[in-house]
Amino acid sequence: MKPFVHRLVPFFGLFVAALAGLGATATAETATPVAFPNDCTSATEWSEPPATLRRVNAADFSPDEQKRHFSQLLGYYCSGDYMRDITKVIDRSRAYLAGRVRGAHAGEKLAIVLDIDETSLLNEPNLLGGDLRLPPSGENDPCNDPPRGCGYTTWELMGKGEAIKPTLKLFHEAVAHGVSVFFITGRFEDNSAAAAPAMRNSTAMGLHNAGYDGYTCLFLQPHNGKSTWDCKGPKQPAGFGKGYSSTGLYKFAVRQAIADAGYAIVVNVGDQLSDLAASGDVKDIDSGPAEASFLLPNPFY
C-alpha cells in the first residue's frame, strides 16, 4: 500500500509569511521588553494564516510587529479555528484507522505512532504565557517570570499538558480495537534540567493525567549519552544510545524498529515535519515506514 500524507496546506507557508510579512518593516527597536496579552480577551479576529516567528529571531522585529504577530496567533487559537483544524486532520486519521481495522487480516499487528507536544498534549498555559512560541525564554527558566512563561524543559517536567481531545479520541479508538500505540516524542531523555528518568517519568505522568492510558511504548530522544529502551518487541537500533543529528532521524529510526518488529504502522500523526520524515522535508514524508501520515497545524513553533 502506497503511503500518503494529509495536511492543511496553508501552514507550510507560515515561515515564509513571517519573513515576507514582518521582515519588510523590521527595525532595531527590539531591546525593549514587550508586554503581551495572555488571554483570549485581547485576541483579534482570525481571517488568514498568521505569520509565525518560528525559526525567526523575535529581536529582529519591532515591539509593534511582535504584538501584531502575537495577536494573530491568539486570534487563531481563541477563535477555535486552531482546534477545528486539528479535528479535521484527526478525523481523517480516525477514518483511515477504522478502515484498516475492518480490513485487517488474521494475525496482523496494527499500530499507530503519535507525537506528544501539540499533537497529543496541548501546552496552552505555557504557550499563552510565552507569547505563543517555544522556548518562551531559557529552557530551564522557572515559571514565576511573567509574562514569559516557563522555560520549556521546566514546563515539561511539570507534566501539566492538557489532552488534545481529537487525538485522545483517536488514541482510545485504537486501544479499544487492539491497535498498539507508540508515543515517539522529541523530548530528551536527559537534559540540563534533570537527569533521566525525571523527564521520562514526568512525560508518562503527563500522558496519564491527560487520559492516555494503555499505550504500548513511550520513546524519548537519547541525549548526552543517556537513553532508555524499555519497549518489548521492537529492538533497539544500533547506536541508539549515542543519539542522532536530528529529531527526524531519531524518530525515523524508532518507527523503522517498530516496523521491523512486525507491526504495520497504519497511522503516524505529528505537528512537525520531523515527526513524519527523517529529513524533515515534506517531499520525503512518503518514504517513512507508515501507511498514512497526518500533519497537524502548529503555527506557534
RAMO-V689445 format. One line per field, one symbol per residue. psi: psi as a letter, one per 30 degrees, with the letter a starting at -180 (. if undefined). Layout:
psi: ???
This chain:
psi: kkllkkljefffgeeeeeeeeeffgkagggfkkkjllglffgklkkflkkklgkgkjffflleeeeeeeeeeeeeeefffeeeeeeeeeeeeeeeeeeeeeegklkfkjkllkkldkgeekkheeeeefhghlkkfbkfgklghilgfllkeeeeeffhgkkkjeeeeeeeeeeefggkkkkkjlfkkekaffklkgeeeeeeeeeeeffgikglelkklkkkhgklkjgkkdkkkkkgeffllfleeeeeeeeeeeeefggkjjfkkklflefffkefgkefgefflikekkjjlkjge.
